[in-house]
Amino acid sequence: MTNSRAVLFDLDGTITDSAPGMIACIRYALADMDLEGPDDDDMRSFLGPPLVDTFTNHFGLTPAESTRLIAKYRERYHEVGEYENAVYPGMPEILADLRAQGATVATATSKPTASATRILTHFGLDGYFTFIGGAEMHGARQHKADVIAHTLEELGIDDPAAVDIHMVGDRSHDVLGAKQFGIPTIGVLWGYGSRAELTAAGAVAIVDDAAQLRALLRL
């Protein structure tokens, strides 16, 4: 790492609104077992954590059933669902300005690294990132703390306390994962979590829009 400032970003619900594609793919997978999900508003609240957590926690499936549905989900997601997606207003400018100021910018997303890279490349955002940190498709690195540990290692940050570093995310697992490394999280409300969820998890600040995030990031 060449400077003393870093910002780690979640992807889904923070940089891009991936809900349309993810919800469509969850419904596609559930149909394989003749299951139905709740309405889209409720389904949005499931998004963010790893898929295995979504299927086991919200649909009462066994680990084996969840593995089967994740494979079905990915049938549609990798062909269509990844691109049923949109960048949130103001986020490209925030990423560009952080890099212009010399900050190290990285993702720490529960989405597999390959998918995260394709999405950021599709939207022309990949060039703003020093490192794209994500989960492993079939490995042990699935949960947010594991992804953050991997991202910090790749960035050469041995001691987060010695760096001006923040996490930016929309769900409690972003806050709690970062907290394991003493990293404060700024919660965003345009994603899939709520103010109550982010507050309970311990976010140091919560923002309603990109302008408020810019101010906290000193842009």
QUIKA-V733398 format. One record per helix or strand. SS is the DSSP state (h for helix, s for strand). FROM is the first residue (numbers start at 1). TO is the last residue. If there is no record, write none. Layout:
<<SS & FROM & TO> <SS & FROM & TO>>
//
This chain:
<<s & 5 & 9> <s & 12 & 12> <s & 16 & 17> <h & 19 & 31> <h & 40 & 44> <h & 51 & 59> <h & 63 & 77> <h & 81 & 83> <s & 86 & 87> <h & 91 & 100> <s & 104 & 112> <h & 113 & 122> <h & 126 & 128> <s & 131 & 135> <h & 144 & 155> <h & 160 & 162> <s & 164 & 169> <h & 172 & 179> <s & 184 & 188> <h & 195 & 201> <s & 205 & 207> <h & 210 & 216>>
//
